Amino acid sequence: MKETIYLLTGAAGFLGNNISHKLVSEGKKVRALVLKGDPAVKYVPSEAEVVFGDLTDLNSLKAFFDVPENHEVIVIHCASLVTTSPEPSPKVYDVNVTGTQNIVDLCVAKQVKKLVHVSSTGAIFEEPHGQVIREPELFYPDQVVGYYAKTKAIATQYVLDAVRNKGLDASIVYPSGIAGPNDSAFGPLVRFVIRYCRGEIRVGVDGSFNAVDVRDLSDGIIACTEQGRRGEGYILSNEMVPMRKMFDLISEASGAGRVETILTPEQMQAMSQGSMVESEGGSNLEALKFEIYNLTRNNQFSSEKAKRELGFHTRPFEETIADTVAWLRSEGEI
């Protein structure tokens, strides 16, 4: 009987780190791809084998895929470069599109047992408010908002094309936002909580969040490696949380004063200093518009398919926020 090895990209990131720890806790053999020089390599569990490589450099990935013949290979591709900027970026394209193409091509060449590709709900065409968004069959990069979403749509279609045309056994997962403790990279939601607790957020926009706990997301992805059907996609999301409820949850967990003022998107755009999320490009009108879009778009996703086929479930969002606040306190951030 062949031994199974899990090849995990993005292993030093928030999601990849949680997946790797979960796998090794179950006694699984894990090989972790980490970009050379990434200080976050220290968070990869010691039980995992670390291989340094670059998604955009096909030659550097050969050692990652060089597995003894007596092994079955399962690949979890969760590495990506996230941007909140709406502007095109060659680096984002190279990592998210070219990097995925390289992983897929090697999966085909090596005849791996399974690939689970981590996409994003942002890559899915947005239905009007009031309609529930479900897993698509095709992707339209020109019809999604934001450059990150466009690159994820292109990459996901490439995966599905390889399933249909090259015999690849792959499944797709579509996380909504990702939340939870131990986010050493301080992603958007963690930064939001920090700023709220420090009193730096004075107003909110009439919108919503949809963020899945990273621990539940990791469980869903691992379940997909075994139960995900070939060529199928699974939305892994949570309940849609209105902005006012989000303020309540953070205040209850942290003791921070509750922000009372909720503005319309138009009012918020007129108050650039009230930006909800710090953007990597600094404070500018286009970045602000994109941030407001993410909070006011249709965030109603259905995870019924994942619940039915993968056994996916989510903990109460109150627990996620409480655990995040407790972790930030332990880190001295709030």
C-alpha positions in Angstrom: 0.0 0.0 0.0 1.4 3.4 -1.0 2.0 6.1 1.6 0.3 9.4 1.0 2.2 12.6 1.0 0.6 16.1 1.0 2.3 18.8 -1.1 1.2 22.1 0.3 1.9 25.5 -1.3 1.6 28.7 0.7 2.5 26.7 3.8 3.9 29.7 5.6 0.7 31.8 5.2 -2.3 32.1 7.4 -4.3 29.4 5.7 -1.5 27.1 4.7 0.0 27.2 8.3 -3.3 26.0 9.7 -3.7 23.3 7.1 -0.1 22.0 7.8 -0.6 21.9 11.5 -3.9 20.1 11.1 -2.4 17.5 8.8 0.7 16.8 10.9 -1.6 16.5 14.0 -3.3 13.7 12.2 0.0 11.9 11.5 0.0 12.9 7.8 3.2 13.3 5.8 3.5 16.9 4.7 5.9 18.7 2.3 5.7 22.5 2.5 6.6 24.9 -0.2 8.0 28.1 1.1 9.5 31.1 -0.7 13.2 31.4 0.1 13.9 34.1 2.6 10.3 34.1 4.0 10.6 34.8 7.7 7.2 33.1 8.2 8.9 29.7 7.6 9.3 29.6 11.4 5.5 29.0 11.7 5.6 25.8 9.6 5.4 22.8 11.9 8.7 21.0 12.5 7.2 17.7 11.4 6.7 19.0 7.9 9.5 18.8 5.3 10.2 22.3 4.0 11.2 22.8 0.4 12.2 26.3 -0.8 10.8 27.3 -4.2 9.0 29.9 -6.2 5.6 29.3 -7.9 6.7 31.5 -10.8 9.9 29.5 -11.4 9.0 26.1 -12.9 12.5 24.7 -12.3 12.4 25.6 -8.6 9.2 23.5 -8.3 10.8 20.2 -9.5 12.3 19.3 -6.1 8.9 20.0 -4.5 7.3 17.4 -6.8 10.2 14.9 -6.7 8.4 12.2 -4.7 9.5 8.6 -4.3 7.5 6.1 -6.4 6.0 4.4 -3.4 3.9 7.5 -2.6 0.5 8.8 -3.6 0.6 12.6 -4.0 -2.1 15.0 -2.9 -1.5 18.6 -3.7 -3.2 21.5 -1.9 -2.5 24.8 -3.7 -3.4 27.6 -1.4 -0.5 30.0 -2.2 -1.6 33.3 -3.7 -0.8 37.0 -3.6 -3.7 39.1 -2.3 -4.1 42.7 -3.2 -6.8 45.2 -2.3 -5.7 47.5 -5.1 -7.9 47.5 -8.2 -4.9 48.2 -10.4 -3.2 45.5 -12.6 0.0 44.1 -11.1 2.4 41.9 -13.0 3.6 40.3 -9.7 0.0 39.4 -8.7 -0.6 37.9 -12.1 2.7 35.9 -12.0 1.9 34.4 -8.6 -1.8 33.8 -9.0 -2.0 32.8 -12.7 1.4 31.7 -13.8 2.1 30.0 -10.5 -1.2 28.1 -10.7 -0.5 27.1 -14.2 2.9 25.7 -13.2 1.4 23.7 -10.3 -1.3 22.3 -12.6 1.1 21.4 -15.3 3.3 19.5 -12.8 0.3 17.8 -11.3 -0.6 16.5 -14.8 3.0 15.5 -15.6 3.4 13.7 -12.3 0.0 12.1 -12.4 -0.8 13.1 -8.8 -3.7 11.5 -7.1 -5.6 14.7 -6.3 -5.3 18.5 -6.5 -7.3 20.8 -4.4 -7.1 24.4 -5.7 -8.0 27.2 -3.3 -9.7 29.9 -5.3 -11.9 32.7 -3.9 -15.6 33.7 -3.8 -14.3 36.9 -5.4 -13.7 35.0 -8.6 -17.4 34.1 -8.9 -19.7 36.3 -10.9 -21.7 38.4 -8.4 -25.4 37.9 -8.4 -27.7 40.9 -7.5 -28.5 41.6 -3.9 -31.2 39.3 -2.6 -29.9 36.3 -4.6 -27.7 33.6 -3.2 -24.3 33.0 -4.9 -23.5 29.4 -5.7 -20.6 27.5 -7.4 -20.3 28.4 -11.1 -19.3 26.1 -14.0 -17.5 28.8 -16.0 -15.5 32.0 -15.0 -15.6 35.4 -16.6 -12.5 37.4 -15.4 -13.8 40.6 -17.1 -17.0 40.5 -15.1 -15.6 40.3 -11.6 -14.4 43.3 -9.6 -10.8 43.8 -8.5 -7.5 42.6 -10.0 -7.1 39.8 -7.4 -10.5 38.4 -8.3 -9.7 38.5 -12.0 -6.4 36.6 -11.5 -8.2 34.0 -9.4 -10.9 33.6 -12.0 -8.3 33.0 -14.8 -6.4 30.5 -12.6 -9.5 28.6 -11.6 -10.6 28.2 -15.2 -7.2 26.8 -16.0 -7.6 24.2 -13.3 -11.0 23.2 -14.7 -9.7 23.1 -18.2 -7.0 20.6 -17.1 -9.7 18.5 -15.5 -11.7 18.4 -18.7 -8.9 18.1 -21.2 -5.9 16.5 -19.5 -7.3 14.0 -17.1 -6.5 15.8 -13.9 -8.4 14.9 -10.8 -8.9 18.3 -9.1 -11.5 20.0 -7.0 -11.9 23.7 -6.2 -12.7 25.4 -3.0 -14.0 29.0 -2.8 -13.4 30.6 0.6 -15.1 33.9 1.4 -13.0 36.2 3.7 -10.7 34.4 6.2 -10.9 35.1 9.9 -9.5 33.7 13.1 -6.6 33.8 15.6 -2.9 33.3 14.9 -2.9 35.4 11.7 0.8 36.4 11.9 0.5 38.3 8.6 -2.2 40.5 10.1 -4.7 40.2 7.2 -7.6 42.6 6.5 -10.0 41.4 9.1 -7.4 41.2 11.9 -6.3 44.8 11.0 -9.9 45.8 11.1 -10.3 44.4 14.6 -7.1 46.0 15.8 -8.1 49.5 14.5 -11.6 49.1 16.0 -10.2 48.2 19.4 -7.8 51.1 19.3 -10.6 53.6 18.5 -9.2 54.3 15.0 -12.5 53.5 13.3 -15.1 56.1 13.9 -17.8 55.2 11.4 -19.0 52.2 9.5 -20.5 51.7 6.1 -23.9 50.2 5.5 -22.5 46.8 4.4 -21.6 43.3 5.5 -18.8 40.8 6.1 -18.7 37.2 5.2 -15.6 35.5 6.7 -15.0 31.9 7.5 -12.9 30.8 10.5 -9.5 29.6 9.2 -9.8 26.5 11.4 -13.1 25.4 9.8 -11.8 26.3 6.4 -8.8 24.1 6.9 -11.0 21.2 7.9 -13.1 21.7 4.8 -10.1 21.8 2.5 -8.6 18.6 4.0 -12.1 17.0 3.7 -12.1 18.0 0.0 -8.9 16.1 -0.6 -10.8 12.9 0.2 -14.4 13.6 -0.6 -14.3 16.4 -3.2 -15.6 15.2 -6.6 -13.5 15.6 -9.7 -14.1 18.8 -11.5 -16.5 20.1 -8.8 -16.2 23.3 -6.7 -17.3 24.0 -3.1 -18.0 27.4 -1.5 -16.6 27.5 2.0 -18.2 30.5 3.6 -20.0 31.7 6.7 -23.1 33.7 7.6 -23.3 37.2 6.2 -22.7 39.6 9.1 -24.0 43.2 8.9 -21.6 45.9 9.8 -23.6 46.9 12.9 -23.5 43.3 14.2 -19.7 43.2 13.5 -19.2 46.3 15.7 -21.3 44.7 18.4 -19.3 41.4 18.3 -16.0 43.2 18.6 -17.1 45.5 21.3 -18.6 42.6 23.3 -15.4 40.6 23.0 -12.9 43.4 23.7 -14.7 46.0 25.8 -14.0 48.6 23.2 -16.5 51.4 22.8 -19.2 50.7 20.3 -19.2 52.7 17.0 -22.7 54.0 16.4 -22.5 55.8 13.1 -23.2 53.9 9.9 -22.9 55.8 6.7 -24.1 55.1 3.1 -21.4 54.2 0.6 -21.7 57.6 -0.9 -21.2 59.3 2.4 -18.2 57.0 3.2 -16.5 57.9 -0.1 -16.7 61.5 0.9 -14.9 60.7 4.1 -11.7 59.0 2.9 -10.3 59.2 6.4 -12.9 56.7 7.4 -11.5 53.9 5.2 -12.3 50.5 6.7 -9.2 48.7 5.6 -5.7 49.9 5.1 -4.7 49.4 1.5 -1.1 48.5 0.4 -1.1 51.5 -1.9 -1.9 53.9 0.9 -5.0 56.1 1.2 -6.4 57.0 -2.2 -9.9 57.3 -3.7 -9.7 54.3 -6.0 -8.5 52.0 -3.2 -11.2 53.4 -0.9 -13.9 52.7 -3.6 -12.7 49.1 -3.8 -12.8 48.7 0.0 -16.3 50.0 0.1 -17.3 47.7 -2.8 -16.1 44.7 -0.8 -18.2 45.7 2.2 -21.4 46.6 0.2 -21.3 43.9 -2.5 -23.6 40.8 -2.3 -21.9 38.7 0.4 -24.7 36.0 0.5 -22.9 32.7 -0.4 -24.3 29.2 -0.1 -22.1 26.5 1.4 -24.9 23.9 1.2 -23.0 21.8 -1.3 -19.9 21.7 0.9 -22.0 20.8 3.9 -23.7 18.0 2.0 -20.7 16.5 0.3 -17.7 17.4 2.5 -19.3 17.6 5.9 -18.3 21.2 6.1 -19.5 23.2 9.1 -18.6 26.5 10.7 -18.5 27.6 14.4 -20.5 30.7 15.5 -18.9 33.9 14.2 -19.0 35.2 17.8 -16.5 32.5 18.7 -14.2 33.5 15.9 -14.2 37.1 16.9 -13.7 36.3 20.6 -10.7 34.0 19.8 -9.2 36.7 17.5 -9.5 39.3 20.2 -8.0 37.0 22.8 -5.0 36.2 20.5 -4.4 39.9 19.7 -4.4 40.6 23.5 -1.8 37.9 24.0 0.3 39.4 21.3 0.1 42.9 22.8 -1.7 44.4 19.8 -4.7 45.6 21.7 
